[in-house]
Amino acid sequence: MNHTLHLITREAQAIATFAAVAVKDDISPILQAVHITVAGEVLSVQATDRYMAVRMTSRLAPGELRVDGEWVVDVHDLAAHVAKQRAVKIDALAPVEITVGEPGEQMVIRSMAGTDTYPVDQRRLSYPPVGRLFPEHGFDGPFADEYLPVGYDMHLLTRLAKLRTPTDLRVKAKPAETAMYGMRFLPARQGFSKPKPAPMYLFRQEPDGSRYGVEALIQPNTRGYDC
């Protein structure tokens, strides 16, 4: 049974920016996709490339066709369609429909820029439970009071800075503003001869000050540190 996700252009454009943090090769097809959830008025998008996990939450624009559900969508296919939208300057509130068929069928994206179809790869339908990795209370933690010495990959932060939320696009937030993330550390992992550093937690709340925004977990690099 087909399952249709109803968005507006601004929301589709925000999700398409997740192409920056998803896998781009065919070695792990599932990680070329994003996991999208709609629950009431809340849109949630999750992505991972093994080294970094990212979650965005945002308030959906009102719409009569909204339905709760979950979708696994190849974000690079969506980004290709969004590029067509930008080329013809589609209005930010114009509707976008994404219908995901059964394995072996097609994903269909419809908007005022036209209709595009893409094959549905069965390997992309079992998305890892990325959401379980994040702090139970989101921006409120729990977090570690102390942290172990670690490094981090600057390339991951550069990719993270490319993400946009629907609110970013609505208020026309500047790139310098959307790249400002706070950073905390999750509690160290126990059960080893000595505590092991847990992923770093980066977060950016929506520019309107709401409880929504972008969260990221980055695997620590302990090379060169006595951990």
C-alpha positions in Angstrom: 0.0 0.0 0.0 1.4 3.4 -1.0 2.0 5.9 1.8 2.0 9.6 0.9 3.9 12.3 2.8 2.4 15.8 2.3 4.8 18.7 2.7 5.2 22.2 1.6 8.2 23.3 -0.6 10.0 24.9 2.3 9.9 21.7 4.3 11.0 19.6 1.4 13.9 22.0 0.8 15.0 21.7 4.5 14.9 17.9 4.4 16.9 17.9 1.1 19.8 19.6 3.0 20.3 16.3 4.8 22.1 15.1 1.7 25.1 16.8 3.3 25.1 14.3 6.2 23.9 11.1 4.4 26.1 8.5 2.7 26.7 9.2 -1.0 28.0 5.8 -2.2 26.2 2.5 -2.9 28.1 0.5 -0.3 25.4 1.2 2.3 22.2 2.0 0.4 20.1 2.4 3.6 22.3 5.3 4.7 21.7 7.2 1.5 18.2 7.7 2.9 16.6 9.7 5.8 14.0 8.5 8.2 11.1 11.0 8.3 8.4 10.9 11.0 5.2 13.0 11.2 3.4 13.0 14.6 0.7 15.6 14.9 2.3 19.0 14.2 5.9 17.7 14.5 8.2 16.8 11.7 11.3 14.7 12.6 14.1 13.8 10.2 17.0 11.5 11.1 20.1 10.6 9.2 23.5 8.9 9.8 26.7 8.1 8.0 28.0 5.9 10.8 30.4 8.6 12.1 27.7 11.2 12.8 24.0 10.9 13.6 21.7 13.9 13.1 18.1 14.6 14.1 16.0 17.6 13.1 12.6 18.4 14.7 10.4 21.2 13.5 6.8 22.4 13.6 4.8 21.6 10.5 2.9 24.2 8.6 -0.9 23.6 9.0 -2.3 21.4 6.3 -5.5 19.4 5.8 -3.8 16.5 4.2 -1.3 15.9 6.9 -1.2 12.3 8.2 0.9 10.7 10.9 3.4 8.1 9.7 7.0 7.1 8.9 8.8 7.3 5.6 12.3 6.2 4.4 13.3 8.5 1.5 16.5 8.6 -0.5 17.6 12.1 0.3 19.7 12.5 -2.8 16.7 11.8 -5.0 14.8 14.4 -3.0 17.6 16.9 -3.4 17.6 16.4 -7.2 13.9 17.2 -7.3 14.4 20.3 -5.0 17.1 21.5 -7.4 14.4 21.5 -10.1 12.1 23.5 -7.8 14.7 26.1 -7.2 15.4 26.4 -10.9 11.7 27.4 -11.6 11.4 29.4 -8.3 8.5 27.4 -6.8 6.6 29.2 -4.0 7.7 28.2 -0.5 4.2 27.2 0.5 3.4 25.2 -2.6 2.6 21.5 -1.9 5.0 18.6 -2.4 3.8 15.0 -2.3 6.2 12.0 -1.7 4.6 8.6 -2.2 6.8 5.6 -1.3 5.7 2.3 -2.8 6.6 -1.3 -1.8 10.0 -2.7 -2.5 10.6 -3.1 -6.2 8.0 -0.4 -6.9 8.7 3.4 -7.1 9.0 6.5 -5.0 7.1 9.3 -6.7 7.7 13.0 -5.9 5.1 15.5 -7.2 5.3 19.3 -7.1 4.7 22.3 -9.3 8.2 21.5 -10.7 6.8 18.2 -12.2 6.7 14.5 -11.3 9.8 12.4 -10.7 9.9 8.6 -10.1 12.7 6.6 -8.5 13.1 2.9 -7.7 12.5 1.7 -4.2 15.5 -0.3 -2.9 14.4 -2.9 -0.4 17.7 -2.4 1.5 16.6 1.2 2.2 13.5 0.3 4.1 15.1 -1.0 7.3 16.5 2.2 8.7 18.6 1.9 11.9 17.0 3.3 15.1 19.0 6.5 15.1 16.6 8.2 17.5 17.5 5.9 20.4 21.1 7.3 20.4 20.1 10.8 21.4 19.7 12.0 25.0 16.4 11.1 26.5 15.4 14.7 27.2 16.9 16.2 24.1 18.5 19.6 24.8 18.2 19.0 28.5 20.4 15.9 28.6 21.5 14.1 30.7 25.1 15.2 30.0 28.5 14.6 31.6 29.8 17.0 34.2 33.4 16.2 33.1 34.7 15.1 29.8 37.5 12.9 28.5 40.1 14.4 26.1 39.1 13.7 22.5 39.4 15.1 19.1 36.8 15.6 16.4 36.7 15.6 12.6 36.3 19.1 11.3 34.8 17.8 8.0 31.8 16.5 10.0 31.2 20.0 11.4 31.4 21.5 8.0 28.7 19.2 6.7 26.6 19.8 9.7 26.7 23.5 9.0 24.9 22.9 5.7 21.7 21.8 7.4 18.6 24.0 7.3 15.3 23.7 9.1 12.0 25.0 7.7 12.1 27.8 10.2 15.6 28.8 9.0 14.2 29.1 5.5 11.1 30.9 6.6 12.9 33.6 8.6 15.8 33.6 6.0 18.4 32.9 8.7 22.0 33.7 7.6 24.4 30.7 7.2 26.6 32.1 10.0 23.6 31.9 12.3 22.6 28.4 11.3 26.1 27.1 11.8 26.2 28.1 15.5 26.0 25.0 17.6 26.4 24.4 21.3 28.4 21.4 22.4 28.0 19.0 25.3 29.3 15.5 26.1 27.2 12.5 26.9 28.2 10.5 30.0 31.3 8.3 29.5 30.6 4.7 28.7 31.3 2.3 31.6 32.2 -1.4 31.7 35.7 -1.0 30.4 39.1 -1.0 32.3 38.6 2.7 32.3 35.8 5.0 31.1 35.5 5.5 27.3 34.5 8.8 25.8 30.9 8.9 24.5 29.8 10.8 21.4 29.8 14.6 21.5 26.4 16.2 21.4 25.9 19.3 19.3 22.6 21.2 19.2 21.1 24.2 17.7 17.6 25.4 18.6 15.3 27.1 16.1 15.9 30.8 15.5 12.4 31.5 16.9 13.5 30.2 20.3 11.2 27.1 20.2 12.1 23.7 21.6 12.7 22.4 18.0 16.0 22.4 16.1 18.9 20.3 15.1 20.8 17.7 17.2 23.9 15.8 16.2 26.1 13.1 17.8 29.7 12.8 16.6 31.9 9.9 17.3 34.9 10.9 19.3 38.4 10.5 17.9 40.7 9.3 20.7 43.8 8.9 18.5 46.7 10.6 20.3 44.8 10.7 23.6 45.3 8.4 26.6 41.7 7.2 26.8 
